[in-house]
């Protein structure tokens, strides 16, 4: 298994808050945990984008399990822990965690898309 070079970067960002302008902000938490079925990467993480009043409007985390979308005829669905919340009321959809570097790329790409949309509306 190749070493996840982005892991150190993700762990170094633990506790960071980044201003995104116009009151929007990002919070990143990531720390090592024991490798388990639920946390096969050995980290627990939460990367979130918040609106000016503090409400989370985007998030990537592995704090709880989410069910994958229903597929006809498949009753034994496995719950995913890596997931993302696409908007404030989203309960989460599975996220295919590849490595920490890709997680950061995917999160910041989506932050850019969300902020472009939000700021163009206001």
C-alpha positions as CSV (number, residue, x, y, z in Angstrom):
1,X,0.0,0.0,0.0
2,X,1.4,3.4,-1.0
3,X,1.9,6.0,1.7
4,X,-0.8,8.7,1.7
5,X,1.3,11.9,1.4
6,X,-1.7,14.1,1.9
7,X,-2.3,12.7,5.4
8,X,0.3,14.9,7.0
9,X,-1.2,17.9,5.4
10,X,-4.7,17.0,6.5
11,X,-3.6,16.3,10.1
12,X,-1.6,19.6,10.2
13,X,-4.8,21.4,9.3
14,X,-6.6,20.1,12.4
15,X,-8.3,22.9,14.2
16,X,-7.9,25.4,11.4
17,X,-10.5,28.0,10.4
18,X,-10.3,29.8,7.1
19,X,-12.1,33.0,6.3
20,X,-13.7,32.8,2.8
21,X,-15.0,36.3,2.6
22,X,-18.5,37.8,3.1
23,X,-18.8,35.9,6.4
24,X,-18.3,32.4,5.0
25,X,-15.7,30.2,6.7
26,X,-14.2,26.7,6.6
27,X,-13.3,24.6,9.6
28,X,-11.1,21.5,9.4
29,X,-10.7,18.8,12.1
30,X,-8.7,15.6,11.5
31,X,-6.9,13.3,14.0
32,X,-5.6,9.8,14.1
33,X,-7.7,7.0,15.4
34,X,-7.3,3.2,15.6
35,X,-7.8,1.5,12.2
36,X,-11.2,-0.2,12.2
37,X,-13.9,-1.3,9.8
38,X,-15.6,2.1,10.2
39,X,-12.3,4.1,10.0
40,X,-10.0,2.1,7.7
41,X,-7.8,5.1,7.0
42,X,-6.9,5.5,10.7
43,X,-8.3,9.1,10.8
44,X,-11.4,10.8,11.9
45,X,-12.2,14.0,9.9
46,X,-14.7,16.8,9.5
47,X,-14.2,19.4,6.7
48,X,-17.1,22.0,6.8
49,X,-18.1,25.2,5.1
50,X,-20.3,27.5,7.1
51,X,-22.5,30.5,6.2
52,X,-22.2,33.9,8.0
53,X,-24.5,32.8,10.8
54,X,-22.6,29.6,11.5
55,X,-24.9,27.1,9.8
56,X,-23.0,24.3,8.0
57,X,-23.8,24.4,4.3
58,X,-21.3,21.8,3.1
59,X,-19.4,19.0,4.9
60,X,-17.2,16.0,4.3
61,X,-16.8,13.7,7.3
62,X,-16.8,10.2,8.7
63,X,-18.5,10.7,12.0
64,X,-21.5,8.5,11.4
65,X,-22.7,5.9,8.9
66,X,-25.0,6.8,6.0
67,X,-26.8,4.4,3.8
68,X,-26.0,4.2,0.1
69,X,-28.8,5.0,-2.3
70,X,-31.4,2.2,-2.7
71,X,-30.8,-0.3,-5.4
72,X,-33.7,-2.5,-6.5
73,X,-33.3,-6.1,-5.4
74,X,-30.3,-5.5,-3.1
75,X,-31.4,-5.7,0.6
76,X,-28.0,-6.1,2.3
77,X,-26.7,-2.6,1.9
78,X,-23.5,-1.6,3.7
79,X,-23.4,1.7,5.5
80,X,-20.6,4.0,4.5
81,X,-18.8,6.2,7.1
82,X,-17.0,8.4,4.6
83,X,-19.7,10.8,3.3
84,X,-20.5,14.3,2.4
85,X,-23.4,16.7,3.2
86,X,-24.2,18.7,0.0
87,X,-26.4,21.3,1.8
88,X,-27.6,22.3,5.2
89,X,-30.4,19.7,5.4
90,X,-28.6,16.8,3.7
91,X,-28.3,13.8,5.9
92,X,-25.3,12.6,3.9
93,X,-24.4,10.6,0.8
94,X,-21.5,8.2,0.6
95,X,-18.1,9.6,-0.4
96,X,-15.5,7.3,-2.0
97,X,-12.4,8.1,0.1
98,X,-9.3,7.4,-2.0
99,X,-6.7,9.3,0.2
100,X,-6.3,12.4,2.2
101,X,-4.9,14.5,-0.7
102,X,-8.0,13.7,-2.9
103,X,-10.3,14.4,0.1
104,X,-8.8,17.9,0.4
105,X,-9.0,18.5,-3.4
106,X,-12.6,17.3,-3.6
107,X,-13.6,19.4,-0.6
108,X,-12.0,22.6,-1.7
109,X,-13.3,22.2,-5.3
110,X,-16.8,21.8,-3.9
111,X,-16.3,24.8,-1.6
112,X,-15.4,26.9,-4.7
113,X,-18.5,25.7,-6.5
114,X,-20.8,26.4,-3.6
115,X,-19.3,29.9,-2.9
116,X,-19.5,30.9,-6.6
117,X,-23.2,29.9,-6.6
118,X,-24.0,31.6,-3.3
119,X,-22.1,34.8,-3.9
120,X,-23.6,35.1,-7.4
121,X,-27.1,35.0,-5.9
122,X,-26.3,37.7,-3.3
